[in-house]
Amino acid sequence: MIKKPRVAVLGVGYVSKNNFLPVLAQRDDIELVGVMARNLDNAKKAQRSYGIQNAVSTIEELIDLGIDCAFVLTPKACHAEHVTKLLNGGVDVYCEKPMATTLEDAAALVELSEKTGRKLMIGFNRRYAPVVQKAKQVFTERQADVIIAQKNRPETEYRATLENAIHMVDVMRFFCGECEEVHAISKYSDPDYETFTTAQLRFESGAAGLLVAERSAGQWEETIEIHGGGRTALVKMPDSVTIVDGKEKHTTEMTPLAMGWARSEDKLGFSYAIDHFLDCVKNDKEPLTNAADAYKTHELLNKILLSAGLAGME
C-alpha cells in the first residue's frame, strides 16, 4: 500500500488547469511533486499557482523525481509517446482520452501496461459523473434495451467525432456491453471537419443504440436515454437524471451537491475519476476504465468512423 503517492502532471492546457490541477492541489493525501510542459515558463506558472514542488520540461526529468503516478493531459498526438515512457519508467498512469490516435498504438499501450505491471487508466470521466452513476444503478441488474446518446456542440474541430463523441461511445458500452453491428453516416465538406456523425448500433446483449454527434448545434448539450425492464433513465449532463418506472418519476438534481457549490469537475465526473485512480494506485486495484477495457471503446469508435466514411484509427 502507498500511503501518500508522489504525483506528477503532464500538460498545463485547458483540461489540466480546469479539471485536474485544482482538484489535485486541494488533496492532502498525495504529494504533488512535479508538473511538465514543453514550455518551461508555462510549467513554472502552474507550479506557482498550484503549489507544485518542481517544474520541468521533459518527461525524463519528471520520472527522475521518483514519482508513483502521473496524469497525462497533453495533446492526444503525444499520448502514446508519453504513456510509453512513463510505463517503462515504472509509473502508474492516468491518460486523458483517447489513449492514442491509432489502434496500433493503443494496443501497444495495453500490452505494455500488462508487461510492466503498471496501471493505465483512461479518462472516460462521464462514467464517473454522479448522474450517470445514478442511472447505472437502475441498469445494473436489469438489461437496457435501447440507449440514445447525444453529444452536440456549436462548432466543429479537427476529427470532431474522434475528439468528442468517444465519450458517448464509451457510455453506451458502459450500459450495454460489446457491440456487434454498426451502421453510421456523416456529413462533411472536409472529412477531417465533419458536421455530424450518427450511428445505429446493435449490441451482443440484443440492445440497440443510437449515437448522435452534431457539430453545428446551438449550444453544447449531452443527453443519454436508457430504456428497458420497465424502467427509463433520462440523463441531462451534467445536471440531472430522471428515473421513471411506470408509476413514479424521480428527478435528482445536482444543485444540492456541495450545497450548491459543486464545480464542473465534480458534476462531469473528473474529481471522482481522480479519486478512483488514486485509490487504485494506493491499494493496488485495477481501474474500471483500464487500458484493456478502454481499447474496446476505441475499437468501436473506429468501426463507427469507417462506417460513416471518415478516417479511421489505422
LINNORPE-V426448 format. One record per residue. N is the residue number from 0. SS is DSSP state (H for helix, E for strand, L for the rest). PHI is phi in radians with two decimals (NA if undefined). PSI is psi in whole degrees, 0 to 359 (none if undefined). Layout:
{{N	SS	PHI	PSI} {N	SS	PHI	PSI}}
This chain:
{{0	L	NA	135} {1	L	-1.75	113} {2	L	-1.24	318} {3	L	-2.41	88} {4	L	-1.04	143} {5	E	-1.55	115} {6	E	-1.97	143} {7	E	-2.26	157} {8	E	-2.21	130} {9	E	-1.87	118} {10	L	1.82	136} {11	L	-2.29	33} {12	L	-1.42	197} {13	H	-1.00	309} {14	H	-1.07	317} {15	H	-1.09	310} {16	H	-1.29	336} {17	H	-1.71	329} {18	H	-2.10	346} {19	H	-2.12	303} {20	H	-1.01	318} {21	H	-1.09	324} {22	H	-1.24	313} {23	H	-1.15	322} {24	H	-1.15	336} {25	L	-1.54	353} {26	L	-1.46	140} {27	L	-1.87	7} {28	L	-1.82	11} {29	L	-2.38	164} {30	E	-1.89	117} {31	E	-1.54	91} {32	E	-1.66	343} {33	E	-2.76	148} {34	E	-2.34	138} {35	E	-2.13	135} {36	L	-2.52	147} {37	L	-1.03	323} {38	L	-1.61	110} {39	H	-1.04	326} {40	H	-1.05	320} {41	H	-1.15	321} {42	H	-1.12	321} {43	H	-1.19	325} {44	H	-1.09	315} {45	H	-1.13	321} {46	H	-1.00	313} {47	H	-1.18	319} {48	H	-1.19	326} {49	H	-2.05	11} {50	L	1.12	40} {51	L	-1.53	144} {52	L	-1.19	321} {53	L	-2.40	147} {54	E	-2.13	130} {55	E	-2.39	169} {56	L	-2.05	359} {57	L	-2.30	153} {58	H	-1.23	330} {59	H	-1.09	317} {60	H	-1.09	323} {61	H	-1.14	313} {62	H	-1.10	324} {63	L	-1.15	347} {64	L	-1.31	354} {65	L	1.32	44} {66	L	-1.43	151} {67	L	-1.60	325} {68	E	-2.65	162} {69	E	-2.54	150} {70	E	-1.85	115} {71	E	-1.62	106} {72	L	-2.15	28} {73	L	-1.48	172} {74	L	-0.99	148} {75	H	-1.04	331} {76	H	-1.14	341} {77	H	-1.67	349} {78	H	-1.00	310} {79	H	-1.03	315} {80	H	-1.12	313} {81	H	-1.17	316} {82	H	-1.13	320} {83	H	-1.02	313} {84	H	-1.14	322} {85	H	-1.21	314} {86	H	-1.07	316} {87	H	-1.14	337} {88	L	-1.53	7} {89	L	1.39	25} {90	L	-1.92	134} {91	E	-1.30	145} {92	E	-2.29	135} {93	E	-1.87	122} {94	E	-2.13	130} {95	E	-1.07	155} {96	L	-1.29	157} {97	L	-1.24	158} {98	L	-1.27	342} {99	L	-2.82	165} {100	L	-1.62	353} {101	L	-2.26	152} {102	H	-1.14	327} {103	H	-1.08	314} {104	H	-1.17	321} {105	H	-1.10	316} {106	H	-1.10	323} {107	H	-1.14	325} {108	H	-1.20	321} {109	H	-1.03	312} {110	H	-1.10	319} {111	H	-1.18	322} {112	H	-1.06	317} {113	H	-1.20	320} {114	H	-1.16	317} {115	H	-1.46	344} {116	L	1.30	15} {117	L	-1.67	147} {118	L	-1.33	142} {119	E	-2.37	108} {120	E	-1.87	135} {121	E	-1.78	139} {122	E	-1.40	65} {123	L	-1.54	75} {124	H	-1.14	337} {125	H	-1.05	327} {126	H	-1.02	331} {127	H	-1.65	355} {128	L	-1.12	138} {129	H	-0.94	320} {130	H	-1.21	326} {131	H	-1.26	320} {132	H	-1.07	321} {133	H	-1.11	318} {134	H	-1.16	322} {135	H	-1.11	327} {136	H	-1.02	325} {137	H	-1.27	325} {138	L	-1.96	41} {139	L	-1.66	313} {140	L	-1.65	334} {141	L	-1.80	151} {142	L	-1.51	140} {143	L	-1.38	136} {144	L	-1.68	323} {145	E	-2.46	136} {146	E	-2.29	134} {147	E	-2.12	117} {148	E	-2.13	126} {149	E	-2.19	137} {150	E	-2.40	101} {151	E	-2.03	142} {152	L	-2.48	160} {153	L	-1.25	330} {154	L	-2.27	146} {155	L	-1.43	175} {156	L	-2.71	175} {157	L	-1.06	121} {158	L	0.88	60} {159	H	-1.05	322} {160	H	-1.17	317} {161	H	-1.10	319} {162	H	-1.23	321} {163	H	-2.14	320} {164	H	-1.18	345} {165	H	-0.99	329} {166	H	-1.08	315} {167	H	-1.23	324} {168	H	-1.06	319} {169	H	-1.18	319} {170	H	-1.08	321} {171	H	-1.11	319} {172	H	-1.14	322} {173	H	-1.00	321} {174	H	-1.59	329} {175	H	-2.05	352} {176	L	1.51	209} {177	L	-1.49	149} {178	E	-1.77	141} {179	E	-2.03	350} {180	E	-2.63	136} {181	E	-2.34	133} {182	E	-2.33	117} {183	E	-2.33	154} {184	E	-2.38	156} {185	E	-2.51	158} {186	E	-2.15	133} {187	L	-2.90	155} {188	L	-1.76	330} {189	L	-2.12	116} {190	L	-1.11	348} {191	L	-1.54	353} {192	L	-2.37	66} {193	L	-1.19	150} {194	L	-1.43	318} {195	E	-2.73	161} {196	E	-2.39	134} {197	E	-2.21	152} {198	E	-2.60	139} {199	E	-1.87	129} {200	E	-2.12	144} {201	E	-2.05	126} {202	E	-1.70	157} {203	L	-1.03	333} {204	L	-1.25	347} {205	L	1.73	352} {206	L	-1.26	156} {207	E	-2.04	147} {208	E	-2.32	149} {209	E	-2.23	122} {210	E	-1.83	133} {211	E	-2.23	122} {212	E	-2.29	91} {213	E	-1.70	135} {214	L	-2.09	26} {215	L	-2.39	37} {216	L	-1.39	170} {217	L	-1.30	334} {218	L	-2.82	171} {219	L	-1.19	134} {220	E	-2.67	134} {221	E	-2.28	125} {222	E	-2.38	148} {223	E	-2.37	128} {224	E	-2.06	131} {225	E	-2.23	131} {226	E	-2.24	144} {227	E	2.69	151} {228	L	1.06	31} {229	L	1.33	15} {230	E	-2.30	153} {231	E	-2.35	137} {232	E	-2.12	126} {233	E	-2.03	110} {234	E	-1.85	125} {235	E	-2.00	102} {236	L	-1.22	139} {237	L	-1.82	21} {238	L	-1.77	336} {239	E	-2.70	156} {240	E	-2.45	133} {241	E	-2.02	127} {242	E	-1.91	127} {243	E	-2.13	133} {244	L	-2.16	16} {245	L	1.63	337} {246	L	-2.05	324} {247	L	-2.38	159} {248	E	-2.27	125} {249	E	-2.12	126} {250	E	-1.95	129} {251	E	-1.86	121} {252	E	-1.75	146} {253	L	-1.48	358} {254	L	-0.96	317} {255	L	-1.24	347} {256	H	-1.03	126} {257	H	1.00	37} {258	H	0.95	38} {259	H	1.55	359} {260	L	-1.87	19} {261	L	-1.08	139} {262	L	-1.66	165} {263	H	-1.06	325} {264	H	-1.15	336} {265	H	-1.39	307} {266	H	-1.16	326} {267	L	-1.51	358} {268	L	1.67	357} {269	H	-1.05	311} {270	H	-1.12	325} {271	H	-1.29	326} {272	H	-1.15	320} {273	H	-1.09	314} {274	H	-0.94	313} {275	H	-1.11	314} {276	H	-1.08	312} {277	H	-1.14	325} {278	H	-1.11	320} {279	H	-1.13	321} {280	H	-1.16	313} {281	H	-1.13	319} {282	H	-1.95	15} {283	L	0.95	53} {284	L	-1.88	161} {285	L	-1.59	126} {286	L	-1.11	149} {287	L	-1.03	312} {288	L	-1.72	59} {289	E	-1.26	173} {290	H	-1.07	319} {291	H	-1.12	318} {292	H	-1.22	316} {293	H	-1.08	328} {294	H	-1.04	324} {295	H	-1.13	325} {296	H	-1.14	318} {297	H	-1.11	320} {298	H	-1.07	315} {299	H	-1.15	318} {300	H	-1.05	319} {301	H	-1.06	319} {302	H	-1.10	321} {303	H	-1.14	315} {304	H	-1.04	313} {305	H	-1.17	319} {306	H	-1.11	328} {307	L	-1.43	357} {308	L	1.46	16} {309	L	-1.71	168} {310	L	-1.15	134} {311	L	-1.52	197} {312	L	-1.85	36} {313	L	-1.41	none}}
